[in-house]
Amino acid sequence: MTKTPTSGFKFLNYKEENQTAIISINRPEVYNALNAAAKMEIVQALREANKTPSVHSIILTGEGKAFCTGQDLNDRSVQASNGPIDLGNTLQTEWNPLVNAIRDSKKIVVAAVNGVCAGAGISIAIACDLIVARPEVKFMGAFSKLGLCPDAGSTYIFSRAMGYQKTMEFFLLGNPLTSEDMLSYGLVNKIGENALIAAIDYTDKINKLSPLSVEMIKKNIKTSLDSSFNESMERETFAQRFLGNSTDYKEGLTAFLAKREPVFTGN
């Protein structure tokens, strides 16, 4: 079943299909570069998907030849022609809230990288929980060629995945990484000729899982990245105690013993 929400979007296509919300950036004329309004629409769409009980997972993708090429440099808020500009404010009020909306989503967000991914568009992709990309897609972090530095969380994620030297090379020299390179560094989960179909393959599996379990797994993994071993164990203990008292756990155990597929309700 496909449903279109009553709230309209100017820069996005949004639909709910088979318990998955598909959010597609729809600015192909500028390779899905984002102005302020487009960023806020993505945040709004993520919130709408999270508060919709029938939605169990989210896919984020782009229309046309690009996934997202970062900041729309034609946006007046980032133009420096009239003097110095506070790009830190742009990050604090636009990009960082967008990245955090993805990371804080209770429902799994899968990036279907259908084409070129550049600038802060990379930050959007790697903020997602799972990433699928078409073969030989280029990921470009050429901030240095604009006199800027990587932002919106990309320094944190890349340095932990690739190490200091390779991250330095990528962001300093601006040479692109391909989908295959990203896969080798563990920054992409899967490569598929049709990124959206490959992403749906993930969400079809996720939608059959307990929503409570999915939410806790995401929270625990995110917490572990900034925690000690003992702190991570404490978080796991809290989450397991909570899940052990859920109806979904009772259903999962009953289904396992009866050798049938569980039917989870998120309770």
C-alpha positions in Angstrom: 0.0 0.0 0.0 1.3 3.5 -0.9 0.2 6.6 0.9 1.2 10.2 0.3 1.0 12.4 3.4 -1.3 15.4 3.5 1.6 17.7 4.2 3.2 18.8 0.9 6.9 19.2 0.2 8.4 21.5 -2.3 11.9 20.0 -2.5 11.2 16.3 -1.7 9.2 13.4 -2.9 7.7 11.5 0.1 5.7 8.2 0.0 5.0 5.4 2.4 5.2 2.0 0.9 5.1 -1.4 2.6 5.9 0.1 6.0 8.8 2.1 4.7 8.9 5.9 4.2 10.8 6.8 1.1 12.2 10.3 1.2 13.7 11.5 -2.1 15.5 14.8 -2.5 14.0 16.4 -5.6 16.3 19.1 -6.8 17.9 17.3 -9.8 18.6 20.6 -11.6 21.3 21.4 -9.0 22.3 17.8 -8.4 20.3 17.8 -5.2 22.3 20.5 -3.5 20.4 21.8 -0.5 19.2 25.2 0.4 17.9 26.1 3.9 14.3 25.2 3.1 15.2 21.8 1.6 17.2 20.8 4.7 14.3 21.7 6.9 11.9 19.7 4.7 14.1 16.6 5.2 14.0 17.1 9.0 10.2 17.5 8.8 9.9 14.4 6.7 12.0 12.4 9.1 9.8 13.6 12.0 6.7 12.7 10.1 8.0 9.2 9.4 9.0 8.7 13.1 5.6 9.6 14.4 3.7 7.5 11.9 2.9 4.0 13.5 2.6 2.3 10.2 6.2 3.3 9.2 8.9 0.9 10.5 11.9 2.1 8.4 13.0 5.0 6.3 14.9 5.3 3.0 16.7 8.5 2.0 17.7 8.9 -1.6 17.8 11.4 -4.5 16.1 12.1 -7.8 18.2 12.2 -11.0 22.0 11.7 -11.2 23.0 12.7 -7.7 22.3 11.6 -4.1 23.2 15.0 -2.7 26.0 17.4 -3.5 25.9 19.3 -0.2 25.3 23.0 0.2 23.5 25.0 -2.6 26.1 27.7 -3.1 23.5 29.9 -4.8 21.7 30.2 -1.4 22.2 33.7 -0.2 22.9 32.6 3.3 26.3 31.2 2.3 27.4 33.8 -0.3 30.4 35.9 0.7 30.2 38.5 -2.1 29.0 41.1 0.4 31.6 40.4 3.0 32.4 37.7 5.6 29.7 35.2 6.3 29.1 33.1 9.4 29.1 29.5 8.0 29.2 28.3 11.6 25.7 29.6 12.0 24.7 27.7 8.9 26.0 24.5 10.4 24.4 25.1 13.8 21.0 26.0 12.4 20.7 23.9 9.3 23.3 21.1 8.7 23.9 19.9 12.2 20.1 19.7 13.0 19.6 17.7 9.7 22.5 15.2 10.5 21.2 14.8 14.1 17.6 14.2 12.9 18.9 11.2 10.9 21.1 10.0 13.7 18.4 10.5 16.4 15.7 8.8 14.3 14.2 5.9 16.3 13.5 4.2 13.0 16.4 2.9 10.9 17.4 5.2 8.1 18.9 3.6 5.0 20.7 5.8 2.5 20.2 4.7 -1.2 23.1 6.5 -2.8 21.9 6.6 -6.4 24.6 9.0 -7.8 27.3 11.5 -6.9 27.6 12.3 -3.2 29.7 15.4 -2.4 30.4 18.0 0.3 28.0 17.8 3.2 26.0 15.4 1.2 28.5 12.9 2.4 27.6 13.8 6.0 24.0 13.0 5.2 24.8 9.6 3.8 27.1 8.5 6.6 24.7 9.7 9.2 22.3 7.0 8.0 22.3 3.6 9.7 22.9 1.6 6.6 24.2 2.7 3.2 23.6 1.2 -0.2 25.3 2.7 -3.3 25.4 2.1 -7.0 28.7 0.8 -8.5 31.4 3.4 -9.0 29.5 6.3 -7.5 31.9 9.1 -6.5 32.1 10.4 -3.0 33.8 13.8 -3.0 34.9 15.8 0.0 36.7 18.6 -1.8 36.2 21.2 0.9 39.8 22.4 0.7 39.3 23.5 -2.9 36.7 26.0 -1.6 38.9 27.2 1.2 36.9 25.2 3.7 37.1 22.1 5.9 34.9 19.1 6.3 31.9 19.5 8.6 28.6 18.2 9.8 30.2 15.2 11.5 32.2 13.8 8.6 35.6 14.3 10.3 34.4 12.2 13.2 33.0 9.3 11.1 35.8 9.1 8.4 38.7 9.3 10.9 37.3 6.3 12.8 36.7 4.3 9.7 39.7 5.1 7.6 42.3 6.2 10.1 44.2 9.5 10.3 46.4 9.3 7.2 43.7 8.2 4.7 41.2 10.7 6.1 43.8 13.4 5.8 44.5 12.4 2.1 40.8 12.3 1.3 39.8 15.7 2.7 43.1 17.5 2.0 43.6 16.6 -1.6 40.0 16.2 -2.6 40.4 13.0 -4.6 37.1 11.1 -4.8 36.4 7.7 -3.2 34.3 5.3 -5.2 31.5 3.1 -3.8 34.0 0.3 -3.9 36.5 2.3 -1.8 33.8 3.1 0.7 32.8 -0.5 0.9 36.4 -1.5 1.7 36.5 1.0 4.6 33.2 -0.2 6.0 31.4 3.0 5.2 29.0 1.4 2.7 27.1 -1.8 3.4 26.3 -3.0 -0.1 26.7 -2.1 -3.7 23.7 -2.6 -6.1 23.0 -1.6 -9.6 19.7 -0.1 -8.4 20.4 1.5 -5.0 16.7 2.0 -4.1 15.8 -1.7 -4.8 18.9 -2.8 -2.7 17.8 -0.5 0.1 14.3 -1.9 0.0 15.8 -5.3 0.4 17.1 -4.1 3.7 14.0 -2.4 4.9 11.8 -5.4 4.0 13.8 -7.4 6.5 13.9 -4.6 9.1 10.1 -4.1 9.0 9.6 -7.7 10.2 11.7 -7.1 13.3 10.5 -5.8 16.7 10.5 -1.9 16.5 11.6 -1.8 20.2 14.5 -4.1 19.5 15.6 -2.1 16.5 15.5 1.1 18.4 17.5 -0.2 21.3 20.1 -1.8 19.0 20.6 1.6 17.3 20.9 3.4 20.6 23.3 0.9 22.0 25.7 1.0 19.0 25.7 4.8 18.9 26.3 5.0 22.6 29.2 2.5 22.4 31.2 4.7 20.1 31.6 7.3 22.8 31.7 5.0 25.8 34.0 2.8 27.8 33.5 -0.9 27.8 31.8 -0.9 31.2 29.6 2.1 30.2 28.5 0.2 27.1 27.7 -2.9 29.2 25.6 -0.8 31.6 23.6 0.5 28.6 23.1 -3.0 27.3 21.9 -4.2 30.7 19.4 -1.3 30.9 18.1 -2.0 27.3 17.9 -5.8 27.8 15.9 -5.3 31.1 13.5 -3.0 29.2 13.1 -5.4 26.3 12.7 -8.4 28.5 9.5 -6.9 29.9 8.0 -6.2 26.4 5.2 -8.0 24.7 7.5 -8.4 21.6 10.0 -10.5 23.6 7.2 -12.8 24.7 6.0 -13.1 21.1 9.5 -13.7 19.8 10.2 -16.4 22.3 6.8 -18.0 21.7 7.3 -18.0 18.0 10.8 -19.4 18.3 9.6 -22.4 20.4 6.6 -22.9 18.0 9.0 -22.7 15.0 7.0 -20.0 13.3 7.7 -16.4 12.2 7.0 -13.8 15.0 4.5 -11.1 14.5 5.8 -8.0 16.4 3.6 -5.1 17.5 6.2 -2.7 19.0 4.8 -3.2 22.5 
